[in-house]
Amino acid sequence: MATFTVVVGDPETGTAHQFETDGQDANRFLGRSIGEEVDGAAVGLSGYTLRITGGSDDTGRPMHEDG
């Protein structure tokens, strides 16, 4: 089962909030690429849409945009 730490930034206030997600909610992030959008309900933010802007794997290797 996948477990993720998701950091959600609020560009209006400049604050960031960290959420832990696992199970079905974590699976919503699997196979996604930078720029794709995910339903905020995956981290308890119903009514919001989250855009993936970066990430890293369990060894710290960063995601890269293809192209």
C-alpha positions as CSV (number, residue, x, y, z in Angstrom):
1,M,0.0,0.0,0.0
2,A,1.3,3.4,-1.0
3,T,1.8,6.2,1.6
4,F,2.6,9.8,0.7
5,T,3.3,13.0,2.4
6,V,1.6,15.7,0.4
7,V,2.6,19.4,0.8
8,V,-0.1,21.8,-0.4
9,G,0.9,25.4,-0.9
10,D,-1.5,28.3,-0.8
11,P,-0.1,30.9,-3.3
12,E,-2.4,33.7,-1.9
13,T,-1.0,33.5,1.7
14,G,2.4,31.9,1.0
15,T,1.7,29.2,3.5
16,A,2.2,25.4,3.1
17,H,0.3,22.6,4.8
18,Q,1.5,19.0,5.1
19,F,-0.8,16.0,4.8
20,E,-0.3,12.3,5.2
21,T,-2.3,10.1,2.8
22,D,-2.5,6.3,2.3
23,G,-4.7,3.6,0.8
24,Q,-7.1,4.6,-1.9
25,D,-6.4,8.3,-1.4
26,A,-2.7,7.8,-2.0
27,N,-3.5,5.7,-5.1
28,R,-4.9,8.9,-6.7
29,F,-1.4,10.2,-7.0
30,L,0.2,7.1,-8.5
31,G,1.2,7.4,-12.2
32,R,0.5,11.2,-12.2
33,S,2.9,13.7,-13.8
34,I,3.8,17.3,-13.1
35,G,1.0,19.6,-14.2
36,E,-1.8,17.0,-13.7
37,E,-4.6,17.8,-11.3
38,V,-5.9,15.6,-8.4
39,D,-9.1,16.0,-6.4
40,G,-8.3,17.7,-3.1
41,A,-10.5,15.2,-1.2
42,A,-7.5,12.8,-1.4
43,V,-6.0,14.9,1.4
44,G,-9.1,16.1,3.1
45,L,-9.6,19.3,1.1
46,S,-13.0,18.6,-0.5
47,G,-14.0,21.2,-3.1
48,Y,-10.4,21.9,-4.1
49,T,-8.4,20.8,-7.1
50,L,-4.6,20.3,-6.5
51,R,-2.1,20.7,-9.3
52,I,1.1,18.6,-9.1
53,T,4.1,20.9,-9.3
54,G,6.8,18.6,-8.1
55,G,7.7,15.6,-5.9
56,S,10.3,13.0,-5.1
57,D,10.5,9.2,-4.6
58,D,11.4,7.5,-1.4
59,T,15.1,8.0,-2.0
60,G,14.7,11.7,-2.6
61,R,15.1,11.6,-6.3
62,P,13.1,14.5,-7.8
63,M,10.4,14.3,-10.4
64,H,11.2,15.9,-13.8
65,E,8.9,17.2,-16.5
66,D,9.2,15.2,-19.7
67,G,10.0,17.2,-22.8
